[in-house]
Amino acid sequence: MYNLDKKDKLILNLLQKDCRQSTRELSKKLKIPATTIHQRIKKLVERGIVKSFSAILDTAKIGLPTTAFIFIKWAPSFIREKAGLKFENIGDMLAKLPEVQEVYVVSGDWDVVLKLKGANEREIGIFVVNTLWNKPEIERTLTFFSFKESKDTHAIELR
C-alpha cells in the first residue's frame, strides 16, 4: 500500500474522469507544473497504482445492452480434483472466457459471481447453457438480469 499525497489524489481523480487529458491540461486545472504531473503519473504507473488507461464503451450503442450477473456453485472437490482444478484457480479459469467482464470469488452460498454484457437475455442464456453448464467443475448457476443500470463506474473518489 502506498500513501498518496494531496497532489497524487488530485491527479488521479482527474485522470479517472478523463484519462485523455494532457499533462498540460492537468497542469492548468491543478496549478501544478506539467513536468511534476508527468513525473507523478509515471511513478503511479510504475508502482502499479494506475493499472491501465482505457476507453469506457457505451455497451448499448455497440449492441450489448443487457447486463447479467451469474452466480456459480462449484462441483464437489473430488470432481474438481479429477479435472485438475484447484480452488484458487477457479476465478482465473473463468476470467479467460472472452464473454466475461468481471469475476469475483466470493463467500457465502455461491463461490463465484460473473458479470456479462450481451445483446439480449437469450444470448446470455446460450452462453450459460453451452459454456458454463458444459464445465464439469460447475455444479449449478443462478442468473440475474439487470432491469436498470443506475451506476457503472470503476472510478474511486480519493479524498
C-alpha atoms as an extended CHARMM CRD file, in Angstrom:
* protein
*
       159  EXT
         1         1  MET       CA              0.0000000000        0.0000000000        0.0000000000  PROA      1               0.0000000000
         2         2  TYR       CA              1.2210000000        3.4480000000       -0.8820000000  PROA      2               0.0000000000
         3         3  ASN       CA              0.4420000000        6.7100000000        0.8450000000  PROA      3               0.0000000000
         4         4  LEU       CA             -0.9150000000        9.1040000000       -1.7240000000  PROA      4               0.0000000000
         5         5  ASP       CA             -0.4220000000       12.7770000000       -1.0530000000  PROA      5               0.0000000000
         6         6  LYS       CA             -2.8930000000       15.5090000000       -1.9480000000  PROA      6               0.0000000000
         7         7  LYS       CA             -1.3420000000       16.1430000000       -5.3940000000  PROA      7               0.0000000000
         8         8  ASP       CA             -1.4360000000       12.4370000000       -6.3150000000  PROA      8               0.0000000000
         9         9  LYS       CA             -5.1000000000       12.2440000000       -5.3140000000  PROA      9               0.0000000000
        10        10  LEU       CA             -5.9940000000       15.3470000000       -7.3310000000  PROA      10              0.0000000000
        11        11  ILE       CA             -4.2170000000       13.9510000000      -10.4000000000  PROA      11              0.0000000000
        12        12  LEU       CA             -5.8440000000       10.5210000000      -10.0180000000  PROA      12              0.0000000000
        13        13  ASN       CA             -9.3240000000       11.9810000000       -9.5710000000  PROA      13              0.0000000000
        14        14  LEU       CA             -8.9970000000       13.9650000000      -12.8110000000  PROA      14              0.0000000000
        15        15  LEU       CA             -7.4630000000       11.0560000000      -14.7430000000  PROA      15              0.0000000000
        16        16  GLN       CA            -10.3260000000        8.7900000000      -13.6940000000  PROA      16              0.0000000000
        17        17  LYS       CA            -12.8080000000       11.2710000000      -15.1710000000  PROA      17              0.0000000000
        18        18  ASP       CA            -10.9000000000       11.5450000000      -18.4600000000  PROA      18              0.0000000000
        19        19  CYS       CA             -7.5430000000        9.8820000000      -18.9830000000  PROA      19              0.0000000000
        20        20  ARG       CA             -7.1070000000       11.6240000000      -22.3510000000  PROA      20              0.0000000000
        21        21  GLN       CA             -6.2070000000       14.8910000000      -20.6370000000  PROA      21              0.0000000000
        22        22  SER       CA             -2.6860000000       16.0300000000      -21.3860000000  PROA      22              0.0000000000
        23        23  THR       CA             -0.2560000000       16.9000000000      -18.6280000000  PROA      23              0.0000000000
        24        24  ARG       CA             -0.5720000000       20.4950000000      -19.8320000000  PROA      24              0.0000000000
        25        25  GLU       CA             -4.3610000000       20.4160000000      -19.2990000000  PROA      25              0.0000000000
        26        26  LEU       CA             -3.9520000000       18.8400000000      -15.8740000000  PROA      26              0.0000000000
        27        27  SER       CA             -1.3070000000       21.4380000000      -15.0340000000  PROA      27              0.0000000000
        28        28  LYS       CA             -3.7110000000       24.2900000000      -15.7850000000  PROA      28              0.0000000000
        29        29  LYS       CA             -6.5340000000       22.7320000000      -13.7690000000  PROA      29              0.0000000000
        30        30  LEU       CA             -4.3990000000       21.8600000000      -10.7390000000  PROA      30              0.0000000000
        31        31  LYS       CA             -1.8890000000       24.7140000000      -10.9220000000  PROA      31              0.0000000000
        32        32  ILE       CA              0.9710000000       22.2180000000      -10.7170000000  PROA      32              0.0000000000
        33        33  PRO       CA              3.8820000000       22.2450000000      -13.2150000000  PROA      33              0.0000000000
        34        34  ALA       CA              3.3500000000       19.8640000000      -16.1560000000  PROA      34              0.0000000000
        35        35  THR       CA              6.7200000000       18.1880000000      -15.5600000000  PROA      35              0.0000000000
        36        36  THR       CA              5.6810000000       17.4190000000      -11.9680000000  PROA      36              0.0000000000
        37        37  ILE       CA              2.4080000000       15.9260000000      -13.1630000000  PROA      37              0.0000000000
        38        38  HSD       CA              4.2160000000       13.8430000000      -15.7780000000  PROA      38              0.0000000000
        39        39  GLN       CA              6.6800000000       12.5010000000      -13.1850000000  PROA      39              0.0000000000
        40        40  ARG       CA              3.9130000000       11.7160000000      -10.6980000000  PROA      40              0.0000000000
        41        41  ILE       CA              1.8340000000        9.8650000000      -13.2920000000  PROA      41              0.0000000000
        42        42  LYS       CA              4.9120000000        7.8820000000      -14.3250000000  PROA      42              0.0000000000
        43        43  LYS       CA              5.5390000000        6.8810000000      -10.6760000000  PROA      43              0.0000000000
        44        44  LEU       CA              1.8720000000        5.9690000000      -10.1510000000  PROA      44              0.0000000000
        45        45  VAL       CA              2.0640000000        3.6630000000      -13.1680000000  PROA      45              0.0000000000
        46        46  GLU       CA              5.4140000000        2.1630000000      -12.0930000000  PROA      46              0.0000000000
        47        47  ARG       CA              4.0400000000        1.4080000000       -8.6140000000  PROA      47              0.0000000000
        48        48  GLY       CA              1.0030000000       -0.2770000000      -10.1410000000  PROA      48              0.0000000000
        49        49  ILE       CA             -1.4600000000        2.2040000000       -8.6400000000  PROA      49              0.0000000000
        50        50  VAL       CA             -2.5900000000        3.0630000000      -12.1640000000  PROA      50              0.0000000000
        51        51  LYS       CA             -3.0700000000       -0.3450000000      -13.7960000000  PROA      51              0.0000000000
        52        52  SER       CA             -4.0690000000        0.9010000000      -17.2380000000  PROA      52              0.0000000000
        53        53  PHE       CA             -5.6320000000        3.6830000000      -19.2540000000  PROA      53              0.0000000000
        54        54  SER       CA             -8.6760000000        2.6210000000      -21.2260000000  PROA      54              0.0000000000
        55        55  ALA       CA            -11.7930000000        3.6990000000      -23.0730000000  PROA      55              0.0000000000
        56        56  ILE       CA            -15.1530000000        3.0220000000      -21.4480000000  PROA      56              0.0000000000
        57        57  LEU       CA            -17.6700000000        1.9700000000      -24.0750000000  PROA      57              0.0000000000
        58        58  ASP       CA            -21.3950000000        2.6300000000      -24.1190000000  PROA      58              0.0000000000
        59        59  THR       CA            -22.4030000000       -1.0140000000      -24.3320000000  PROA      59              0.0000000000
        60        60  ALA       CA            -25.9460000000       -0.2470000000      -25.5130000000  PROA      60              0.0000000000
        61        61  LYS       CA            -24.5660000000        1.6430000000      -28.5230000000  PROA      61              0.0000000000
        62        62  ILE       CA            -22.3690000000       -1.3050000000      -29.5430000000  PROA      62              0.0000000000
        63        63  GLY       CA            -25.1860000000       -3.8420000000      -29.3240000000  PROA      63              0.0000000000
        64        64  LEU       CA            -24.6160000000       -5.1870000000      -25.8040000000  PROA      64              0.0000000000
        65        65  PRO       CA            -27.3460000000       -3.5340000000      -23.7110000000  PROA      65              0.0000000000
        66        66  THR       CA            -28.1300000000       -6.4880000000      -21.4370000000  PROA      66              0.0000000000
        67        67  THR       CA            -26.2590000000       -6.9990000000      -18.1710000000  PROA      67              0.0000000000
        68        68  ALA       CA            -26.2920000000      -10.2820000000      -16.2900000000  PROA      68              0.0000000000
        69        69  PHE       CA            -24.7870000000      -11.4420000000      -13.0350000000  PROA      69              0.0000000000
        70        70  ILE       CA            -24.2090000000      -15.1740000000      -12.8690000000  PROA      70              0.0000000000
        71        71  PHE       CA            -23.6870000000      -16.8810000000       -9.5380000000  PROA      71              0.0000000000
        72        72  ILE       CA            -21.7610000000      -20.1520000000       -9.7130000000  PROA      72              0.0000000000
        73        73  LYS       CA            -21.5950000000      -23.0620000000       -7.2860000000  PROA      73              0.0000000000
        74        74  TRP       CA            -18.6120000000      -25.3440000000       -7.7980000000  PROA      74              0.0000000000
        75        75  ALA       CA            -18.9540000000      -29.0840000000       -8.0200000000  PROA      75              0.0000000000
        76        76  PRO       CA            -17.7190000000      -31.1420000000       -5.0490000000  PROA      76              0.0000000000
        77        77  SER       CA            -13.9660000000      -31.1840000000       -4.5530000000  PROA      77              0.0000000000
        78        78  PHE       CA            -13.4600000000      -34.7090000000       -5.9270000000  PROA      78              0.0000000000
        79        79  ILE       CA            -14.7970000000      -33.5800000000       -9.3270000000  PROA      79              0.0000000000
        80        80  ARG       CA            -12.5710000000      -30.5050000000       -9.2820000000  PROA      80              0.0000000000
        81        81  GLU       CA             -9.5770000000      -32.6440000000       -8.3460000000  PROA      81              0.0000000000
        82        82  LYS       CA            -10.3260000000      -35.0210000000      -11.2210000000  PROA      82              0.0000000000
        83        83  ALA       CA            -10.3560000000      -32.0200000000      -13.5680000000  PROA      83              0.0000000000
        84        84  GLY       CA             -7.0770000000      -30.8100000000      -12.0410000000  PROA      84              0.0000000000
        85        85  LEU       CA             -8.5850000000      -27.5210000000      -10.9010000000  PROA      85              0.0000000000
        86        86  LYS       CA             -7.5690000000      -26.0080000000       -7.5880000000  PROA      86              0.0000000000
        87        87  PHE       CA             -9.9670000000      -23.6650000000       -5.8180000000  PROA      87              0.0000000000
        88        88  GLU       CA             -7.5370000000      -20.7370000000       -6.0200000000  PROA      88              0.0000000000
        89        89  ASN       CA             -7.5070000000      -21.0490000000       -9.8420000000  PROA      89              0.0000000000
        90        90  ILE       CA            -11.2870000000      -21.0300000000      -10.2980000000  PROA      90              0.0000000000
        91        91  GLY       CA            -11.5620000000      -17.2970000000      -10.9220000000  PROA      91              0.0000000000
        92        92  ASP       CA             -8.6090000000      -17.3480000000      -13.3040000000  PROA      92              0.0000000000
        93        93  MET       CA            -10.2040000000      -20.1180000000      -15.3750000000  PROA      93              0.0000000000
        94        94  LEU       CA            -13.4430000000      -18.1520000000      -15.7800000000  PROA      94              0.0000000000
        95        95  ALA       CA            -11.6060000000      -14.8830000000      -16.4310000000  PROA      95              0.0000000000
        96        96  LYS       CA            -10.2050000000      -16.4120000000      -19.6280000000  PROA      96              0.0000000000
        97        97  LEU       CA            -13.6890000000      -16.6190000000      -21.1400000000  PROA      97              0.0000000000
        98        98  PRO       CA            -13.9800000000      -13.6440000000      -23.5220000000  PROA      98              0.0000000000
        99        99  GLU       CA            -17.6780000000      -13.1030000000      -22.7720000000  PROA      99              0.0000000000
       100       100  VAL       CA            -16.9640000000      -12.4630000000      -19.0790000000  PROA      100             0.0000000000
       101       101  GLN       CA            -16.3330000000       -8.8680000000      -17.9690000000  PROA      101             0.0000000000
       102       102  GLU       CA            -15.7630000000       -9.3490000000      -14.2590000000  PROA      102             0.0000000000
       103       103  VAL       CA            -15.0770000000      -12.3270000000      -11.9920000000  PROA      103             0.0000000000
       104       104  TYR       CA            -15.3010000000      -12.3720000000       -8.2100000000  PROA      104             0.0000000000
       105       105  VAL       CA            -14.6170000000      -15.3580000000       -5.9520000000  PROA      105             0.0000000000
       106       106  VAL       CA            -16.9970000000      -14.7220000000       -3.0630000000  PROA      106             0.0000000000
       107       107  SER       CA            -18.0570000000      -16.0040000000        0.3310000000  PROA      107             0.0000000000
       108       108  GLY       CA            -21.4690000000      -17.4090000000        1.1470000000  PROA      108             0.0000000000
       109       109  ASP       CA            -23.6730000000      -19.9580000000       -0.5940000000  PROA      109             0.0000000000
       110       110  TRP       CA            -22.1560000000      -19.2650000000       -4.0090000000  PROA      110             0.0000000000
       111       111  ASP       CA            -18.4900000000      -19.4880000000       -4.9570000000  PROA      111             0.0000000000
       112       112  VAL       CA            -18.1510000000      -17.0880000000       -7.8730000000  PROA      112             0.0000000000
       113       113  VAL       CA            -20.0340000000      -14.1460000000       -9.3880000000  PROA      113             0.0000000000
       114       114  LEU       CA            -19.5970000000      -13.2300000000      -13.0540000000  PROA      114             0.0000000000
       115       115  LYS       CA            -20.6770000000      -10.0630000000      -14.8210000000  PROA      115             0.0000000000
       116       116  LEU       CA            -21.5170000000      -10.2930000000      -18.5080000000  PROA      116             0.0000000000
       117       117  LYS       CA            -22.8510000000       -7.9630000000      -21.1810000000  PROA      117             0.0000000000
       118       118  GLY       CA            -24.8470000000       -9.3660000000      -24.0760000000  PROA      118             0.0000000000
       119       119  ALA       CA            -27.1850000000       -8.4800000000      -26.9050000000  PROA      119             0.0000000000
       120       120  ASN       CA            -30.1590000000       -9.9090000000      -25.0130000000  PROA      120             0.0000000000
       121       121  GLU       CA            -31.2320000000      -12.4700000000      -22.4130000000  PROA      121             0.0000000000
       122       122  ARG       CA            -31.2930000000      -15.2700000000      -24.9780000000  PROA      122             0.0000000000
       123       123  GLU       CA            -27.6660000000      -14.7030000000      -25.9900000000  PROA      123             0.0000000000
       124       124  ILE       CA            -26.5470000000      -14.7630000000      -22.3560000000  PROA      124             0.0000000000
       125       125  GLY       CA            -28.6720000000      -17.8600000000      -21.7640000000  PROA      125             0.0000000000
       126       126  ILE       CA            -26.9270000000      -19.6200000000      -24.6430000000  PROA      126             0.0000000000
       127       127  PHE       CA            -23.5640000000      -18.7680000000      -23.0600000000  PROA      127             0.0000000000
       128       128  VAL       CA            -24.6940000000      -20.1800000000      -19.7060000000  PROA      128             0.0000000000
       129       129  VAL       CA            -26.0380000000      -23.4140000000      -21.2310000000  PROA      129             0.0000000000
       130       130  ASN       CA            -23.3450000000      -24.0300000000      -23.8600000000  PROA      130             0.0000000000
       131       131  THR       CA            -20.2980000000      -22.8050000000      -21.9800000000  PROA      131             0.0000000000
       132       132  LEU       CA            -20.8350000000      -22.8580000000      -18.2220000000  PROA      132             0.0000000000
       133       133  TRP       CA            -23.0830000000      -25.8940000000      -17.9610000000  PROA      133             0.0000000000
       134       134  ASN       CA            -20.5890000000      -27.9020000000      -20.0220000000  PROA      134             0.0000000000
       135       135  LYS       CA            -17.8390000000      -27.4110000000      -17.4490000000  PROA      135             0.0000000000
       136       136  PRO       CA            -17.7400000000      -30.3970000000      -15.0710000000  PROA      136             0.0000000000
       137       137  GLU       CA            -16.3350000000      -28.1300000000      -12.3460000000  PROA      137             0.0000000000
       138       138  ILE       CA            -19.6130000000      -26.1980000000      -12.1990000000  PROA      138             0.0000000000
       139       139  GLU       CA            -22.4290000000      -27.7480000000      -10.2090000000  PROA      139             0.0000000000
       140       140  ARG       CA            -25.0800000000      -25.0760000000      -10.8120000000  PROA      140             0.0000000000
       141       141  THR       CA            -25.6580000000      -21.4700000000      -11.7710000000  PROA      141             0.0000000000
       142       142  LEU       CA            -28.1290000000      -18.7390000000      -10.9710000000  PROA      142             0.0000000000
       143       143  THR       CA            -28.5220000000      -15.8540000000      -13.4230000000  PROA      143             0.0000000000
       144       144  PHE       CA            -29.8220000000      -12.3810000000      -12.6080000000  PROA      144             0.0000000000
       145       145  PHE       CA            -30.6000000000       -9.8480000000      -15.3250000000  PROA      145             0.0000000000
       146       146  SER       CA            -30.3730000000       -6.1320000000      -14.6340000000  PROA      146             0.0000000000
       147       147  PHE       CA            -33.5020000000       -4.1150000000      -15.4110000000  PROA      147             0.0000000000
       148       148  LYS       CA            -31.8210000000       -0.7400000000      -14.9850000000  PROA      148             0.0000000000
       149       149  GLU       CA            -28.2490000000        0.3920000000      -14.5490000000  PROA      149             0.0000000000
       150       150  SER       CA            -28.0960000000        3.3330000000      -12.1480000000  PROA      150             0.0000000000
       151       151  LYS       CA            -24.3190000000        3.4250000000      -11.8230000000  PROA      151             0.0000000000
       152       152  ASP       CA            -21.4470000000        1.6880000000      -13.5720000000  PROA      152             0.0000000000
       153       153  THR       CA            -18.0140000000        3.0380000000      -12.7990000000  PROA      153             0.0000000000
       154       154  HSD       CA            -14.5260000000        1.9770000000      -11.8970000000  PROA      154             0.0000000000
       155       155  ALA       CA            -13.7100000000        5.4280000000      -10.5510000000  PROA      155             0.0000000000
       156       156  ILE       CA            -12.7660000000        5.6810000000       -6.8960000000  PROA      156             0.0000000000
       157       157  GLU       CA            -13.0620000000        9.1050000000       -5.3240000000  PROA      157             0.0000000000
       158       158  LEU       CA             -9.8490000000        9.8220000000       -3.4510000000  PROA      158             0.0000000000
       159       159  ARG       CA            -10.1020000000       12.2900000000       -0.6060000000  PROA      159             0.0000000000
